[in-house]
Amino acid sequence: MSDGHSLIPITDEQAKLGQEVIKAFRGLGAFLDKALGSTPEDLIGYFGGDRLRVRRAENMARMLADAKDRLADRGVEQTEPATLTVALPILQAAADEDRDEIVDLWARLLANAMDPSLRNVRQRFIEAIKKMDPPDALALKYLYQNRLTTIRGGDVDLGNSTVVTDGYMAKKVDLRESALQVSLSNLEAIGFLWMQGESRHTTNLYREFMLACFPEQKT
């Protein structure tokens, strides 16, 4: 993708929409080259020529801009292109995503993959995000930012630094308790939580995933 040629030759009918794809990446050409060793023009064949694919280009450009901001926020100036086995699945998934909470996770993973001091993105992390909905991301972020390891049944604050009740947590993340339970069940299926008795506990996979996404909040 770095040889300056399109993945697929562009037809005359695609030319106008191809320009819209390039427009979506305006201001991000240099960053895309850093991220993938490529340019917006290289992606025109991938996106094709219909309006839906222009929207996909806009989604991808938004995620790239967010990744750029994540690196800047962490003071990372020297980056390396992400390996294609990591970058391509992230870019492809982000192209179909416009929900803020999930876009944020894709951007964080890409920023990690470009940071020479980290680069600890696993394929399993990518598959995990594909299975998540925004409430799941909200629940994960709440657990991690508050350094919680266990979720128990109930609706009050237990006053424990590492344990929270699901009813209390639902209020904190502004979800119905039933909606939070759906998210917790999904996170358990992904492998981020495991059930013991009536309590759910965070796993090593959860901890590694969150460290990859939020290295600035290392616990």
Buried (B, 14 or more C-beta within 10 A) or exposed (E): BEEEEBEEEBEEEBEEBBEBBBEBBEEBBEBBBBBBBBBBBBBBBBBBBEEEBBBBBBBBBBBBBBBBEBBEEBEBEEBEBBEEEBBBBBBEBBBEBBEEBBBBBBBBBBBBBBBEEBBEBBEEBBEBBBEBBBBBBBBBBBBBEEEBBBBBEBEEBEEEEEBBBBBBBBBBBEBEBEBBBBBBBBBBEBBBBEEEEEBBBBBEBBBBBBBBBBBEEEE
